[in-house]
């Protein structure tokens, strides 16, 4: 039995590992068009600096990622954010303001924490307080994140708190993103309790004390996860620098994968762990509607600039983990992370490492500009906020033109239709961030679920051999 996984990001790697562990007799091949594995998880280690090109951490409350780390022998490599530098800010009106305490699912639940904050006016704080007295309701139509938050909490809460935090997750515009697809639990609280704030307070898990930190990374950067996954894929044929551009159904079942060089590869079943844009191209000859539904999933671009400085060249010590920037500020900057404050070991002694996130915004798209222009924009930001004018000792630029899938209005329906069309194609499965979660734990769970569905479909063993990873 020959099984194929297309896409070497974390979802594809998790799928391949599951197939290898639960169907040890199968031949498994993973195809990745890039020269390396990991997709948007990529860590560079140079001169004592640990620089992330993609995600710098993951959520622990989505337990599958933590569980996989334990299975890979990585549990003792997980690190929490440095508590001595705790603090996140919002850039508003040219100044940094502390993000209020008591945020749950991006919703401020402690109104008293905003009493002395310049983020909200008295009108904004009153709109937030009034939300607690709203009756339960079942809103009749799908809403965007912006529509929902403005309707319930007022425009200031959305523009100055929710939107910049949401942009850090999805990198998109909350006026287009579907609340039901991105934060369905918040919609459920409205239906059940009327007040989202009251619902958050009364939810059973809100009162529980969890010893686990909310976010974790690895001592050597997120690349450790990819390195350990690759090391565990013994027996899997890892075909890097090989792009799959199409599929052809085989008579009697299975598929022929069409490679970019024109060669073909046979597979009894296939998992496409590729971005929706690539999945649309690959499936075009198999199922036109399946392809079109994938093509309708938009993606946001991402650009980050990492800059390192000698601490002696900074005009003053930098506090906190960094800050986010509301879209209404009209800035090219989404956020800035002080990586050396956030995670231990990210910079050698006597140095500071910053990471500036840039975006396409309503005033223009900076992300397509030259590297020099992007670095200049990042340096201007650090000068304006932290007063840094020194020449950086290290600069790294990361571009992701197809970065984060955008769960726009109608996303749930698109995904449902994709599932319906896949049911008509036995042996074809999809996985990744395009469907039901963009975080690393979501992608891991998606890859493993696709592998389990494939094995169940083919009637392969679902028993993990002794000593094999699940």
C-alpha positions as CSV (number, residue, x, y, z in Angstrom):
1,X,0.0,0.0,0.0
2,X,1.5,3.3,-1.1
3,X,0.3,6.5,0.7
4,X,1.2,10.0,-0.3
5,X,1.3,13.2,1.7
6,X,1.7,16.4,-0.3
7,X,3.0,19.4,1.7
8,X,5.9,19.4,4.2
9,X,4.5,21.9,6.7
10,X,3.6,20.9,10.3
11,X,0.3,19.4,9.2
12,X,1.9,17.3,6.5
13,X,4.6,16.1,8.8
14,X,2.1,15.2,11.5
15,X,0.1,13.3,9.0
16,X,3.1,11.4,7.7
17,X,4.2,10.5,11.3
18,X,0.7,9.2,12.1
19,X,0.7,7.1,8.9
20,X,4.1,5.7,9.6
21,X,3.2,4.8,13.2
22,X,-0.2,3.3,12.6
23,X,0.4,1.6,9.3
24,X,4.0,0.4,9.5
25,X,3.5,-1.9,6.5
26,X,2.6,0.9,4.2
27,X,5.0,2.8,1.9
28,X,4.7,6.5,2.8
29,X,6.0,9.3,0.6
30,X,5.9,13.0,1.5
31,X,6.3,15.6,-1.3
32,X,7.4,19.2,-0.6
33,X,8.1,21.7,-3.3
34,X,10.6,23.7,-1.1
35,X,14.1,22.6,-0.4
36,X,13.4,22.3,3.3
37,X,10.6,21.0,5.5
38,X,8.5,23.0,8.0
39,X,6.6,25.5,5.8
40,X,6.2,28.7,7.7
41,X,8.0,27.3,10.8
42,X,11.6,28.2,10.2
43,X,14.3,29.1,12.7
44,X,17.7,30.6,12.0
45,X,20.5,30.4,14.5
46,X,23.4,32.7,13.9
47,X,26.0,34.3,16.2
48,X,24.1,33.5,19.3
49,X,20.8,34.8,18.0
50,X,17.7,32.7,17.5
51,X,15.5,34.3,14.8
52,X,12.1,33.1,13.8
53,X,10.9,33.5,10.3
54,X,7.4,32.3,11.2
55,X,5.5,31.5,14.3
56,X,7.4,32.0,17.6
57,X,5.1,30.0,19.9
58,X,1.9,28.0,20.3
59,X,-1.0,27.8,22.7
60,X,-0.9,25.1,25.4
61,X,-4.7,25.0,25.9
62,X,-4.9,23.2,22.6
63,X,-3.3,20.1,24.1
64,X,-2.4,18.1,20.9
65,X,0.7,20.1,20.3
66,X,2.0,19.6,23.8
67,X,1.1,15.9,23.6
68,X,3.1,15.6,20.3
69,X,6.1,17.3,22.0
70,X,6.0,14.7,24.7
71,X,5.9,11.9,22.2
72,X,8.9,13.4,20.4
73,X,10.9,13.7,23.6
74,X,10.7,17.5,23.4
75,X,8.7,18.2,26.6
76,X,11.8,19.3,28.5
77,X,12.7,21.8,25.7
78,X,9.5,23.8,26.1
79,X,9.9,27.2,27.6
80,X,7.5,29.9,28.8
81,X,7.7,33.6,28.3
82,X,10.1,35.4,30.6
83,X,8.0,36.5,33.5
84,X,10.4,39.3,34.6
85,X,9.6,41.1,31.3
86,X,5.8,40.5,31.3
87,X,3.7,43.1,29.7
88,X,2.1,43.8,26.3
89,X,1.1,47.2,25.0
90,X,-1.1,48.9,22.4
91,X,0.3,51.7,20.3
92,X,-2.4,54.4,20.3
93,X,-1.9,58.1,19.5
94,X,1.8,57.6,19.2
95,X,2.3,56.2,22.7
96,X,2.3,52.8,24.3
97,X,-0.6,51.9,26.6
98,X,-0.7,48.7,28.7
99,X,-3.1,46.0,27.4
100,X,-5.7,45.7,30.0
101,X,-5.8,42.7,32.3
102,X,-8.6,40.2,32.2
103,X,-8.7,39.6,28.5
104,X,-10.4,36.3,27.6
105,X,-10.7,35.4,23.9
106,X,-9.7,39.0,23.2
107,X,-12.7,40.3,25.1
108,X,-11.9,42.6,28.1
109,X,-13.8,41.2,31.1
110,X,-12.4,43.4,33.8
111,X,-13.8,46.9,33.3
112,X,-12.1,48.2,36.4
113,X,-8.7,47.4,34.7
114,X,-9.7,50.0,32.0
115,X,-10.6,52.8,34.5
116,X,-7.3,54.6,34.2
117,X,-6.5,53.5,30.6
118,X,-6.3,55.9,27.8
119,X,-7.4,53.2,25.3
120,X,-11.1,53.8,26.0
121,X,-13.0,57.0,26.5
122,X,-15.7,57.2,29.2
123,X,-18.2,56.5,26.4
124,X,-16.2,53.4,25.4
125,X,-16.0,52.1,28.9
126,X,-19.8,52.6,29.4
127,X,-20.5,50.7,26.2
128,X,-18.4,47.8,27.5
129,X,-20.2,47.9,30.9
130,X,-23.6,47.9,29.2
131,X,-22.8,44.6,27.5
132,X,-23.3,42.7,30.8
133,X,-27.0,43.6,30.9
134,X,-27.9,42.6,27.3
135,X,-30.5,39.8,27.0
136,X,-29.7,36.4,25.4
137,X,-30.3,36.4,21.7
138,X,-29.7,34.3,18.6
139,X,-28.5,36.7,15.9
140,X,-30.2,35.6,12.6
141,X,-27.2,36.0,10.2
142,X,-23.5,35.4,10.0
143,X,-21.5,38.5,11.2
144,X,-18.0,39.6,10.8
145,X,-15.8,40.0,13.8
146,X,-16.1,43.8,13.5
147,X,-19.9,43.7,13.2
148,X,-20.3,41.5,16.3
149,X,-17.9,43.4,18.6
150,X,-19.1,46.8,17.6
151,X,-22.7,45.7,18.1
152,X,-22.1,44.3,21.5
153,X,-19.1,46.3,22.9
154,X,-18.9,49.5,20.9
155,X,-16.5,50.7,18.2
156,X,-13.7,51.7,20.6
157,X,-13.4,48.3,22.1
158,X,-13.1,46.8,18.6
159,X,-10.8,49.3,17.0
160,X,-8.4,49.8,20.0
161,X,-8.3,46.3,21.6
162,X,-10.0,43.5,19.7
163,X,-8.9,44.4,16.2
164,X,-5.1,44.6,16.8
165,X,-5.1,41.4,18.8
166,X,-7.2,39.6,16.1
167,X,-4.8,40.9,13.4
168,X,-2.0,39.2,15.3
169,X,-3.7,35.9,14.9
170,X,-5.2,36.1,11.4
171,X,-3.3,38.9,9.8
172,X,-6.5,40.1,8.2
173,X,-9.3,42.6,8.3
174,X,-11.9,41.9,11.0
175,X,-14.6,43.6,8.8
176,X,-14.3,40.6,6.4
177,X,-13.5,37.7,8.8
178,X,-16.4,35.6,10.0
179,X,-16.9,35.4,13.7
180,X,-18.5,32.0,13.4
181,X,-15.5,30.6,11.7
182,X,-12.8,32.3,13.8
183,X,-14.3,32.5,17.3
184,X,-17.4,30.3,17.4
185,X,-17.2,30.0,21.2
186,X,-17.9,33.7,21.6
187,X,-21.0,33.5,19.4
188,X,-22.1,30.5,21.6
189,X,-21.7,32.6,24.7
190,X,-24.1,35.2,23.3
191,X,-26.7,32.6,22.5
192,X,-26.5,31.0,25.9
193,X,-25.9,33.9,28.3
194,X,-26.8,37.1,26.4
195,X,-23.8,38.8,27.8
196,X,-20.5,37.5,26.5
197,X,-18.7,38.9,29.6
198,X,-21.1,37.2,31.9
199,X,-20.8,34.0,29.9
200,X,-17.0,34.1,30.2
201,X,-17.2,34.6,33.9
202,X,-19.6,31.7,34.4
203,X,-17.9,29.2,32.0
204,X,-16.6,26.2,34.0
205,X,-13.1,26.5,32.9
206,X,-12.7,30.2,33.8
207,X,-12.4,29.5,37.4
208,X,-9.9,26.7,37.1
209,X,-6.3,27.4,37.9
210,X,-4.0,26.1,35.2
211,X,-0.4,25.8,36.0
212,X,0.6,25.6,32.3
213,X,1.7,28.9,30.7
214,X,-0.6,30.0,27.9
215,X,2.1,30.2,25.3
216,X,5.3,28.1,24.9
217,X,8.2,27.9,22.5
218,X,11.3,25.8,22.4
219,X,14.7,26.7,23.9
220,X,16.3,26.6,20.4
221,X,13.3,28.1,18.6
222,X,10.3,26.6,16.9
223,X,12.5,24.9,14.4
224,X,13.2,22.3,17.0
225,X,9.7,20.9,16.4
226,X,10.4,20.4,12.7
227,X,13.8,18.9,13.2
228,X,12.4,16.3,15.7
229,X,9.5,15.5,13.4
230,X,11.8,14.9,10.5
231,X,14.1,12.8,12.6
232,X,11.1,10.6,13.6
233,X,10.1,10.0,10.0
234,X,12.4,7.1,9.5
235,X,11.0,4.9,6.7
236,X,9.1,7.8,5.1
237,X,10.5,8.9,1.7
238,X,10.9,12.6,2.0
239,X,10.9,14.2,-1.4
240,X,11.9,17.8,-1.1
241,X,12.2,20.2,-4.0
242,X,9.4,18.2,-5.7
243,X,6.2,20.0,-6.5
244,X,3.0,18.2,-7.1
245,X,0.9,20.1,-9.6
246,X,-2.0,17.8,-10.3
247,X,-3.9,14.5,-9.6
248,X,-5.3,11.9,-12.0
249,X,-7.7,9.2,-10.7
250,X,-6.5,5.7,-11.4
251,X,-8.9,3.1,-12.8
252,X,-9.9,0.9,-9.9
253,X,-8.9,3.4,-7.2
254,X,-6.1,5.6,-6.1
255,X,-4.4,8.4,-7.9
256,X,-1.4,9.4,-10.0
257,X,0.3,12.5,-8.7
258,X,1.6,14.7,-11.4
259,X,4.9,16.4,-10.6
260,X,6.1,19.7,-11.8
261,X,8.7,18.0,-13.9
262,X,6.0,16.0,-15.7
263,X,6.8,12.7,-13.9
264,X,4.0,10.7,-12.2
265,X,3.8,8.9,-8.9
266,X,1.2,6.3,-7.9
267,X,-0.6,6.4,-4.6
268,X,-3.4,4.4,-3.1
269,X,-4.5,7.4,-1.1
270,X,-3.4,11.0,-0.8
271,X,-3.4,13.7,1.8
272,X,-3.1,17.2,0.5
273,X,-1.6,19.3,3.3
274,X,-1.1,22.3,1.1
275,X,-2.3,25.9,1.2
276,X,-5.8,26.1,-0.3
277,X,-4.4,28.0,-3.3
278,X,-2.2,25.0,-4.1
279,X,-4.9,22.5,-3.3
280,X,-7.2,24.3,-5.8
281,X,-4.6,23.9,-8.6
282,X,-3.9,20.2,-7.7
283,X,-7.6,19.2,-7.6
284,X,-8.7,21.1,-10.7
285,X,-8.7,18.1,-13.0
286,X,-10.3,15.9,-10.3
287,X,-13.3,18.0,-9.2
288,X,-14.0,21.5,-10.5
289,X,-16.2,22.5,-7.6
290,X,-13.7,21.1,-5.0
291,X,-11.0,23.2,-6.7
292,X,-13.2,26.4,-6.8
293,X,-14.2,26.1,-3.2
294,X,-10.5,26.0,-2.3
295,X,-9.7,28.9,-4.6
296,X,-12.3,31.0,-2.8
297,X,-10.3,30.8,0.5
298,X,-8.2,34.0,0.5
299,X,-4.8,34.4,2.1
300,X,-3.1,37.3,3.8
301,X,0.5,38.1,3.3
302,X,3.1,38.5,6.0
303,X,6.4,40.3,6.3
304,X,8.6,40.4,9.4
305,X,11.9,42.3,9.9
306,X,14.1,41.1,12.8
307,X,16.7,43.6,13.9
308,X,19.4,43.1,16.6
309,X,21.2,45.9,18.5
310,X,23.8,46.2,21.2
311,X,22.0,47.1,24.5
312,X,24.5,49.9,25.0
313,X,23.3,51.5,21.8
314,X,19.7,51.6,23.0
315,X,18.7,55.0,24.6
316,X,16.9,53.3,27.4
317,X,15.9,49.8,28.6
318,X,13.0,48.3,26.7
319,X,10.2,46.9,28.9
320,X,7.6,44.3,28.0
321,X,7.2,41.7,25.3
322,X,6.2,44.2,22.7
323,X,3.0,45.9,21.4
324,X,0.3,45.7,18.8
325,X,-0.9,48.5,16.5
326,X,-4.6,49.1,15.7
327,X,-5.5,49.3,12.0
328,X,-7.1,52.7,12.6
329,X,-3.6,54.1,13.4
330,X,-3.0,53.9,9.6
331,X,0.4,52.3,10.2
332,X,2.4,49.9,8.1
333,X,3.1,48.0,11.3
334,X,0.9,45.3,12.8
335,X,3.0,44.7,15.9
336,X,6.5,44.7,17.3
337,X,7.9,41.9,19.5
338,X,10.9,42.3,21.8
339,X,12.0,38.7,21.2
340,X,14.9,38.9,23.6
341,X,12.5,40.0,26.4
342,X,9.8,37.5,25.5
343,X,11.9,34.3,25.3
344,X,15.2,33.3,27.0
345,X,18.2,32.7,24.8
346,X,17.0,34.6,21.7
347,X,20.0,37.0,21.8
348,X,23.5,36.8,23.2
349,X,24.4,38.6,26.4
350,X,24.4,42.4,26.0
351,X,22.1,42.4,22.9
352,X,18.5,43.0,22.2
353,X,16.4,41.4,19.4
354,X,13.3,43.0,17.9
355,X,10.8,41.7,15.4
356,X,8.6,44.1,13.5
357,X,5.5,42.8,11.7
358,X,4.4,44.7,8.6
359,X,1.1,44.6,6.7
360,X,-0.9,45.6,3.7
361,X,-3.4,48.1,5.1
362,X,-6.2,50.3,3.7
363,X,-3.7,53.0,2.8
364,X,-1.5,50.8,0.7
365,X,0.5,47.6,0.5
366,X,4.0,47.9,1.8
367,X,4.6,44.1,1.7
368,X,5.5,44.1,-1.9
369,X,8.2,46.8,-1.6
370,X,12.0,46.2,-1.8
371,X,13.8,44.7,1.1
372,X,15.6,48.0,1.9
373,X,12.2,49.8,2.0
374,X,10.8,47.2,4.5
375,X,13.9,47.4,6.7
376,X,13.7,51.2,6.6
377,X,10.0,51.0,7.7
378,X,11.0,48.7,10.6
379,X,13.8,51.0,11.7
380,X,11.5,54.1,11.6
381,X,9.1,52.3,13.9
382,X,11.8,51.4,16.4
383,X,13.1,55.0,16.3
384,X,9.6,56.4,16.8
385,X,8.6,54.2,19.7
386,X,11.9,53.2,21.4
387,X,14.2,55.9,20.2
388,X,16.5,53.4,18.6
389,X,18.8,55.2,16.0
390,X,21.8,52.9,16.0
391,X,22.7,50.7,13.1
392,X,21.6,47.1,13.8
393,X,24.2,44.4,14.1
394,X,22.0,41.9,12.4
395,X,19.0,42.2,10.1
396,X,16.8,39.4,8.8
397,X,13.7,39.8,6.5
398,X,11.0,37.1,6.1
399,X,8.3,37.3,3.5
400,X,5.3,35.0,3.3
401,X,3.1,36.0,0.3
402,X,0.7,33.2,1.1
403,X,0.7,33.3,4.9
404,X,-2.5,32.9,6.8
405,X,-5.9,31.7,5.4
406,X,-8.7,34.3,5.8
407,X,-11.9,32.8,7.3
408,X,-14.1,35.3,5.6
409,X,-17.9,35.4,5.7
410,X,-19.2,32.1,4.3
411,X,-16.1,30.1,5.3
412,X,-18.1,27.5,7.2
413,X,-20.2,26.8,4.2
414,X,-17.2,26.5,1.9
415,X,-15.5,24.0,4.2
416,X,-18.8,22.0,4.5
417,X,-19.0,21.9,0.7
418,X,-15.3,20.8,0.5
419,X,-16.1,17.9,2.8
420,X,-19.1,16.9,0.7
421,X,-17.1,16.9,-2.5
422,X,-14.2,14.9,-0.9
423,X,-16.7,12.2,0.1
424,X,-17.1,11.6,-3.6
425,X,-13.4,10.9,-4.1
426,X,-12.4,7.9,-2.0
427,X,-8.8,8.0,-0.9
428,X,-8.4,11.8,-1.2
429,X,-8.1,13.9,2.0
430,X,-7.1,17.4,3.0
431,X,-5.4,18.9,6.0
432,X,-3.9,22.2,7.2
433,X,-4.7,25.7,8.3
434,X,-7.3,26.4,5.6
435,X,-10.2,24.7,7.3
436,X,-10.8,24.9,11.0
437,X,-7.9,26.6,12.8
438,X,-4.7,28.4,11.9
439,X,-2.5,27.7,14.9
440,X,0.2,25.1,15.1
441,X,-1.9,22.8,17.4
442,X,-4.8,23.1,14.9
443,X,-2.6,22.1,12.0
444,X,-1.1,19.1,13.9
445,X,-4.6,17.9,14.8
446,X,-5.8,18.4,11.3
447,X,-2.9,16.3,9.8
448,X,-3.4,13.5,12.3
449,X,-7.2,13.5,11.7
450,X,-6.7,13.2,8.0
451,X,-4.3,10.3,8.5
452,X,-6.8,8.5,10.7
453,X,-9.5,9.1,8.2
454,X,-7.3,7.7,5.4
455,X,-6.4,4.6,7.4
456,X,-10.0,4.0,8.4
457,X,-11.1,4.3,4.8
458,X,-8.5,1.8,3.6
459,X,-9.2,-0.5,6.5
460,X,-5.5,-0.3,7.5
461,X,-4.5,-1.1,11.1
462,X,-5.1,1.6,13.6
463,X,-3.0,-0.1,16.3
464,X,0.2,1.6,17.2
465,X,3.1,-0.9,17.2
466,X,5.1,-1.1,20.4
467,X,7.9,1.6,20.4
468,X,6.3,3.5,17.5
469,X,5.1,7.1,17.7
470,X,1.4,7.8,17.4
